Amino acid sequence: MPAAHRLYLLRARARRAIQELFPAPLPHPPYADLTAAQQQLLGDVAGHRHAWLIRSSADRLRDLGLTHTQEALQSYVGTHRTA
């Protein structure tokens, strides 16, 4: 499978996961109030090596009231992760 197609599928999966796990806006939710699946998804996006993944989802994250830049997500998730 060509790399461009794999990247397209990854982006589509990330957007679908955001839509499924965050069906309604949650303006600035406390991290502890998120489900384990929501925390995992945000952690995965924040830690992804390709910044384009979050840029491609930024509008949806912003519309949901969530942090929508990679740096801000890393800070939001990082302050709550345990080693």
Stockholm file with secondary structure:
# STOCKHOLM 1.0

chainA/1-83         MPAAHRLYLLRARARRAIQELFPAPLPHPPYADLTAAQQQLLGDVAGHRHAWLIRSSADRLRDLGLTHTQEALQSYVGTHRTA
#=GR chainA/1-83 SS CCHHHHHHHHHHHHHHHHHHHCCSCCSSCCGGGSCHHHHHHHHHHHTCSCHHHHHHHHHHHHHTTSCCSHHHHHHHHHTTCCC
#=GC SS_cons        CCHHHHHHHHHHHHHHHHHHHCCSCCSSCCGGGSCHHHHHHHHHHHTCSCHHHHHHHHHHHHHTTSCCSHHHHHHHHHTTCCC
//
